[in-house]
Amino acid sequence: MDAPHKKACIDLHMTAHGIGACNVIELSSEIDFKAFLGEGSKDENDMALTTSGEIDTGYRTLIMISLVDFTEDYGRHIPIEEVYRLVKKHHGSIVNQPSDKIMASFVKASDAISCCMASYDLLEFNPRNIDYTMAMVTGKPVDEVGSDFFGEAKERLQTLCQIGLGNSIYIDAATRALTKGEHETSSKGKTKILFVSENDFSFYDRLFKILDEKVNDSDLKSEYLCKSLGLSKAQTYRKLKSLTGMSPNELIREMLLQKKCIKYRFGRID
């Protein structure tokens, strides 16, 4: 909806429906609206349609792919353009963002699944030593709280790609329900597909915030992680091992390594 300001949108919604919108956020020119939602049309009843002519629910399945090349000529041979081609082939749109990760939006969850599986084949059997994590989350443009476009979905993607198990594909419960278990195993039988429940997301979120805030501190040890999570040493080890494939100390080292790689890629070495 276009309007001079946020209050005008709220007033129009009130006039049309008799109630206020659950939440209204303002979009700036910096947000690639069409990349997220596409450029659909409307039917005779003024209902929004997708680019394929179906009623548009507003929900989109977003994928994020984190790529790291650990070879000496860092970053020169990561097949980013080939991933872009796969996104387009599977009816997705690349979402430009200020990050070294690839993000894409899909109207159909099944297309997002197919794109991730094709990307898996591309990356898993690439001769380069490429480490990757793929995450897939289905969400809506405006959450009940917050002020960011697809805010909750993007936060979840970022969290999974930052601390998720390497060379794996993470799929949230909503996407899994929409696809009804499609592609749960690859033709080669080696794909690491991990399904994330709401409880798992809550834990990932707490863990990510702790690590992101403290990863550069010299006092960040596994003991601090246990205390912050409110778990015993054994509980913390088991939980992290099951969700990330790493022990607490390994996860701390991995986060530190990722931050150093990002600084290296953008020419910022401390």
N, C-alpha and C positions, 0 to 999 in steps of 0.2 A: 504494500500500500504506500503510495506517495502522498506526502502531506508536508506542510511548512515546518511542522515540529511534532514532537511526540504527543503532546496534549491533543492536537487536532485528530490524530489517529485514534486515540482513546475515545474522544467525543463521537467520532463517526461510528465506531464500533458500538457504542452505547445507543446511538440513534437507530442503528440497523437491527440490533439484536436485543436491546433492552437491558443488557448486562455488560459489564466491563470485560475486556479481554483478560485472560489469566496472566499474561505478561506481554509487554511490548518492548522491543529493543530497537534502537536506532542503528541503521546501516550507513556506513560511510563509503566513499568511492574506493577506499582501500580494500574493501571486502569483495571478493569475486563472487557475487551473487549467482550469476549464470553458471559458473563452473560447479557450484554446489547443487543447484536445482534445475539447470537447463532452461531452455527458452520455450516453454509450452504455450498453449492457447487456452481458450475458454469455450464451453459449449453454450447451447441456447439458454440454459438456466444459470449462466454466469459461473459455472463450476470450473475450477482450474483443471487443466488437462496436462499430462506429461507430453514429452515430444513424440511419444508413440500413440497418443490419442486416448490414453486411459485416464480415469479420474485420479487426480494427484492428491495423495494423502499428506504430502509434505515430508514424509519420512524418507531418509536416504541411508544407504549403507556406505560408510566411509572406510577406506583402507589406508593404512600408513605402512610404508616400507622403509626400514632403516638399513642402510648399506655401509659397510666399512671394509676397505681393502687394506689388508695388513702387509702387503708386499712393499718393497723399498720405494718403487715409484708410485707412492700412495695416491689413490684416487684416479689415476689416468685411464684405467681400464674397467672401471665400474660401468656396466652396461645400462646406464640410465635411459638412453634414448630407446633401447630395446624394450625396457619396461613401459615407457610412454606408449610405444606402439601396441603393446599388449593391452594397455588400458583402453585405448581407442578401439581396438579390435573387439573388445568385450563391452562396448557401449558405455564406457565410463568417461569422466572428464577429469583432467588434471587440475588440481586446486593449487595455485601458486601461493606460497607462504614463505615467511622469513626463517627458513630452516633448511638443514641439509637432508631432511627426510622427504620422501615422496608421498604425497597425499592425493587420493582420487575419490570421486563421488559416483555412486551408481544408483539408478532408480530401482533396479531389481537386485535383491540380495544374491540370487543365483548367478547373475553376471559377475558380481564381486568375487564370489567363490571361484568361478571359472578362471577369472583373471589371476587370482592368487595362486591357483594350482599351476597355471601356465608360467607364472613368474617363478614359482618354486623350481620347475623343471629347468628354466633358464639359469637360475642362480646356483642351484645345487650341483649341477653338472658343468659349471663353468670352470675352466682350468685354473683360474685365478684363485687365490686364497681370500675369498670374499665371505665375510660374516654378515648375516642378515637376520632381521626379525620382521615378521609381518603381523599386523593386527587388523582386525575387522570388527567394526561396531556399527549397529543400526541405531539411529537417533532422529530426533526432530529438530527443525531449525531453531525453535524458541523453547527453552525449558521454562518450567514454572517459576524458577528463580534464576538470577544471573542476567548478564547484559551482553553476552558474547554469542555470535551466530554459531549454532551447533556447538555451544560451549561445552556441555557435558561429554558429548561424543568425542570431541577433539582432546579433551583432558584425558579420557580413558585410553585413547590411541597413544598419546604421548607417554603415558605411564607404562603401558605394556611394551612399547618399543624401547623404552629406556632401561627397564629392569627385567624384561622377559627373557626366557630361555632362547639362546641363539639358534639360528637355522630352524625356526619353528613358525607355525602359523597359529595365531590366537584368534578365537572366534567367540563373541559374546553370546549370551543366551537368546537374545532377540533375533539375531541373525540365524542362529541354529534353528530356531522355531520356524522362521520364514522359509528356510530351505529344506526343512524336514530331513536333515541328515545327508544331504547331497555331498558327494565327494569326501566322505569321511576317511577314505583311504585312497591313496593314489594308485595308478596302474602299476607303479614300480614297488608299491608297498612300503615305502620308506619315509613318506611325509610325516613330519611331526605336527599333528593338529591337536591343539589343546583348547578345550572348551572352558570358558571362564564364567563362573556363577556370580551372582550379586555379592555373596559373602566374600568370594575371592577378590572381587573388585575393591571392596572396602579395605581388605588387607593390603592389596597392592597400592592403593591410594595412600594409606598411612605410611607404608614402607617407603614409597617414592618421596614423600614430603620430608621424611627424616633424612634419607640419603642425600637428597638434593640440597638440603640446608646445611648438612654437616660434612659432606664428602671431602671438602678441602681442609677440614680441621684435623690436626694431628691427634686429637683425643678421640676420634671416631674409631672405636674398636667394637668387636662383637659384643662385649659386655654392655656397651652403651645401647646397642641395637636391641638387645634382650630387654633391658630396662624400659626403653621407650615404647616397645611393643607390649609390655606387660606380660612377657612370657618367660619361662625358664630357659636355660641354655639348651636343653634337649628339645623342648618344644619349638624354639626358634629355629634350630637346625633342621628339624623334620619339616616344618612348614616351608622354610625357604627352599629346601632341597626339592620338595614336591612341586612348588610353584615356579621356581626359577632354574632348578637344576644345579644350583650352586650353594655352597656353605656360606655362612655369614661373612667370613673373611674373604672368600672368593668373590662374593657380590660387591663388597666394598672396593676391592681391587679393580673389578670390572667397571664399576661406575667411574672410578678415577681415571682408568685407561680411556674410557669413552670421552670424558671431558678433555683429556689431553689430545686425543685424535681430532676432536672438533676444533680445538685451538690451532693445531697444526694445519688442518685443512684451510682455515681462514687466515692463516698467517699470524697467529697470535701465540707466541711461545713465551711463557713466563720465565 
